[in-house]
Amino acid sequence: MPATTTPLRALIIEDEPLAARRLAELLRKQTQPVEVVGTAESVAEAEALLHALRPAPDVLFLDIHLADGLSFELFERLEISSPVIFTTAYDKYALRAFKVNSVDYLLKPIDPEELAAALTKLERQRQAATPTFDANLLAQVLRQAQPAKEYKSRFVVRVGEHLKAIPVEQIAYFASLEKVTLLHTREGRKFVVDYTLEQLEGMLDPTEFFRLNRAYLAHAEAIHDIIHYTNSRLQTVLKPTAPDNDTVLVSREKVAAFKAWLDR
């Protein structure tokens, strides 16, 4: 591939840190200069980066399964114009569809020669008079290829010697305090659950619940107020009130993703 003076700006969306680092290293070794402008492990992180990056990346290296869901959710949340190269393992029928409606796909572990070929194909498309990438069509293909994920609809908790099922619709938030995770209902009751917040993130619909920080995972309707705490931090007021009137701040690295989650 002939070298160009302007580096190709690439965004890596991959929930396996080792795979992301290996891909970044392979990109640095390409004949054509490639600048990795960011990496994201989740749909929320990728959405925040795509909101922030200007101009848009020249290419997205996109895995299918991310830390908080499936990457095709990005095409439902955002208008994406950047071409896509998939980095995944998938059934042959779906891969053929990806190859038609994206730049290319790369099976893991990524072969350096196949990566170079995909970048060559991308360069040809970039130089073409008419675009060959259709994000809407690609989103349709992804939806058809992957069955919808089912999220938990209720949690069974212990009340004395009894068991009680709490529907997700009644949950305000989860709080992790002193190595115990508590489920807080909208009526102000609380119950111990045998899950960590990390486990709960994968069980709950990410359009309804957001991990505010290391200690709180809240439903959208439980966020009663949002206050500017500092220039880079936000404070949330939960309803019912957080235990011991705890100040619930949005983690600094999550602020952009939190704003994008609210503004859907």
Residue pairs with C-beta under 8 A, 6 or more apart in sequence:
1 30
1 31
1 32
1 116
1 119
1 120
1 123
2 31
2 32
3 31
3 32
3 33
4 32
4 33
5 33
6 33
7 33
7 34
7 35
8 32
8 33
8 34
8 35
8 58
8 59
8 119
8 122
9 35
9 37
9 55
9 57
9 58
9 59
10 27
10 34
10 35
10 36
10 37
10 57
10 58
10 59
10 60
10 61
11 36
11 37
11 38
11 39
11 40
11 46
11 49
11 50
11 53
11 57
11 59
11 60
11 61
11 82
12 20
12 23
12 24
12 36
12 38
12 39
12 40
12 61
13 39
13 40
13 46
13 60
13 61
13 62
13 63
13 66
13 71
13 74
14 20
14 23
14 39
14 40
14 41
14 61
14 63
14 66
14 87
15 41
15 42
15 63
15 65
15 66
15 67
16 63
17 41
19 63
19 87
19 108
19 109
20 39
20 41
22 109
22 110
23 61
23 87
23 110
23 115
24 36
24 39
26 110
26 112
26 115
27 34
27 36
27 115
28 34
28 36
29 112
30 115
30 116
30 119
31 116
32 119
32 123
34 119
37 53
37 57
38 49
38 53
38 57
40 46
40 48
40 49
40 66
41 66
41 67
42 66
42 67
42 68
42 69
43 66
43 68
43 69
43 70
43 71
43 73
43 74
43 77
43 206
44 68
44 206
44 210
44 254
44 257
44 260
44 261
45 257
46 66
46 71
46 74
47 74
47 77
47 78
47 257
47 260
47 261
48 256
48 257
48 259
48 260
50 56
50 57
50 74
50 78
50 80
51 78
51 256
51 260
52 256
56 80
56 81
56 82
57 82
58 82
58 83
58 122
58 126
59 82
59 83
59 84
59 85
59 103
59 122
60 80
60 82
60 83
60 84
60 85
61 85
61 87
62 71
62 84
62 85
62 86
62 87
62 88
63 71
63 86
63 87
63 88
64 70
64 71
64 72
64 86
64 88
64 90
64 142
64 146
65 71
65 88
67 201
68 201
68 202
68 206
69 149
69 206
70 142
70 146
70 149
71 142
72 139
72 142
72 143
72 146
73 206
74 80
75 135
75 136
75 138
75 139
75 142
76 139
77 260
77 264
79 135
80 135
81 133
81 135
83 102
83 103
83 122
83 125
83 126
83 133
84 102
84 103
84 133
84 138
85 102
85 103
85 104
85 105
85 106
85 118
85 122
86 98
86 102
86 104
86 105
86 106
87 105
87 106
87 108
87 110
88 105
88 106
88 107
88 108
89 107
89 108
90 98
90 105
90 145
91 145
93 145
94 141
94 145
94 146
95 105
97 141
97 145
98 105
98 138
98 141
99 105
101 133
101 134
101 137
101 138
101 141
102 133
102 138
103 118
103 121
103 122
103 125
103 133
104 117
104 118
104 121
104 122
106 114
106 115
106 118
107 114
125 131
125 132
125 133
151 168
151 203
151 204
151 205
152 168
152 203
152 204
153 167
153 168
154 165
154 166
154 167
154 168
155 165
155 166
155 168
155 171
155 183
155 191
155 193
156 163
156 164
156 165
156 166
157 163
157 164
157 165
157 166
157 183
157 191
157 192
157 193
158 164
158 191
158 192
159 191
164 191
166 183
166 185
166 191
168 204
168 208
170 185
170 186
170 187
171 183
171 184
171 185
171 186
171 219
172 184
172 185
172 186
172 218
172 219
172 221
172 222
172 238
172 239
172 240
173 184
173 216
173 217
173 218
173 219
173 222
173 238
174 181
174 182
174 183
174 184
174 193
174 197
174 200
174 216
174 217
174 218
175 181
175 182
175 184
175 215
175 216
175 242
175 243
175 246
176 182
176 196
176 197
176 214
176 215
176 216
177 215
177 243
180 192
181 192
181 193
181 194
181 195
181 196
181 197
181 200
182 190
182 191
182 192
182 193
182 243
183 190
183 191
183 192
183 193
184 190
184 222
184 240
185 191
186 221
186 222
186 239
186 240
187 240
188 240
190 243
193 200
195 203
197 211
197 214
197 215
197 216
197 217
200 209
200 217
201 209
201 211
201 217
204 217
206 261
207 264
208 219
208 220
209 217
209 218
209 219
209 220
210 217
210 218
210 220
210 258
210 261
211 217
211 254
212 218
212 236
212 248
212 249
212 250
212 251
212 254
212 258
213 248
213 249
213 250
213 251
213 254
214 251
215 246
215 248
216 238
216 242
216 248
218 236
218 238
218 248
220 262
222 238
222 239
222 240
223 236
223 237
223 238
223 239
224 236
224 237
224 238
224 239
225 236
225 237
226 234
226 235
226 236
226 237
226 262
227 234
227 235
227 236
227 237
228 234
228 235
229 235
229 249
232 252
232 255
233 249
233 250
233 252
233 255
234 249
234 250
234 255
234 258
235 247
235 248
235 249
235 250
236 248
236 249
236 250
237 248
238 248
242 248
250 258
